[in-house]
Amino acid sequence: MATSKKKDSENNQLHKEVDQLRKKLETADDEAVARYKMTAEYKSSLHMYGAKSLKAAIKMTKEWLIDDRLEINSNEYDTYLKKRWATDLASQKAKVSDHGGVGSQLDGSLDN
């Protein structure tokens, strides 16, 4: 009789452990994604793909403008954009230094 109770207890314990493992498996993907999002690799990839998306959007907009407005010279437009980005970058850096370094600076270039 004692052996039977011991086997029942072991069986119940194994069922509990299996249930716990099932619960872990149900959330394993979410936990793995959350852990990955905390890595430097994820942040680096996010920055890289975000920059690529922005560059692609700018390129597409530029092409659309030039196709739509035949009077726009693409070389002059590129020169204008570079000057504008330099002005914006200088303005952003000035804001950062005016606030004692608080804030964010623009990184990278948007050149094609």
C-alpha positions in Angstrom: 0.0 0.0 0.0 2.8 2.4 0.9 4.5 1.6 -2.5 1.2 2.4 -4.3 0.9 5.8 -2.5 4.6 6.5 -3.3 4.0 5.7 -7.0 0.9 7.9 -7.0 2.9 10.8 -5.5 5.7 10.4 -8.0 3.1 10.2 -10.8 1.4 13.4 -9.6 4.8 15.2 -9.3 5.7 14.1 -12.9 2.3 15.4 -14.1 3.0 18.8 -12.4 6.4 19.0 -14.0 5.0 18.2 -17.5 2.3 20.9 -17.0 5.0 23.4 -16.0 7.1 22.5 -19.1 4.0 22.9 -21.3 3.4 26.4 -19.9 7.1 27.3 -20.5 6.8 26.1 -24.1 3.7 28.2 -24.7 5.6 31.4 -23.7 9.1 30.3 -24.9 8.8 32.3 -28.2 7.8 35.5 -26.4 10.6 35.1 -23.9 13.2 34.4 -26.5 12.1 37.4 -28.6 12.2 39.6 -25.5 15.7 38.4 -24.6 16.9 39.0 -28.2 15.4 42.6 -28.2 17.7 43.4 -25.2 20.9 42.5 -27.1 23.2 44.9 -28.8 22.9 42.8 -32.0 19.1 43.6 -32.1 19.7 47.3 -31.5 22.4 47.4 -34.2 20.2 45.6 -36.7 17.2 47.9 -35.9 19.4 51.0 -36.5 20.8 49.6 -39.7 17.4 48.6 -41.2 15.8 51.8 -40.0 18.5 53.8 -41.8 18.1 51.7 -44.9 14.3 52.2 -44.9 14.8 56.0 -44.5 17.3 56.1 -47.3 15.0 54.1 -49.6 12.1 56.4 -48.7 14.1 59.5 -49.4 15.4 58.1 -52.7 11.9 57.1 -53.8 10.5 60.6 -52.9 13.4 62.3 -54.8 12.7 60.1 -57.9 9.0 60.9 -57.6 9.7 64.6 -57.3 12.1 64.7 -60.3 9.7 62.6 -62.4 6.8 64.7 -61.5 8.6 68.1 -61.8 10.7 68.0 -65.0 12.1 71.4 -64.2 14.0 70.0 -61.2 17.6 69.2 -62.0 18.6 66.1 -60.1 22.2 67.3 -59.5 20.9 70.6 -58.1 18.4 68.8 -56.0 21.2 66.6 -54.5 23.2 69.6 -53.7 20.2 71.3 -52.1 19.6 68.2 -49.9 23.2 68.0 -48.8 23.2 71.6 -47.7 19.8 71.2 -46.0 21.0 68.1 -44.1 24.2 69.9 -43.0 22.2 72.8 -41.8 19.8 70.5 -39.9 22.7 68.5 -38.4 24.4 71.8 -37.2 21.1 72.9 -35.7 20.5 69.6 -33.9 24.1 69.7 -32.5 23.5 73.3 -31.3 20.3 72.2 -29.5 22.2 69.3 -27.8 25.0 71.5 -26.6 22.5 74.2 -25.5 20.9 71.7 -23.3 24.1 70.5 -21.6 24.4 67.4 -23.7 20.8 66.2 -23.0 19.0 64.9 -26.0 20.1 63.0 -29.1 22.3 63.7 -32.0 21.7 62.7 -35.5 24.1 59.9 -36.5 25.2 58.9 -39.9 24.6 60.4 -43.3 21.6 60.2 -45.6 23.7 60.4 -48.8 22.7 58.0 -51.5 
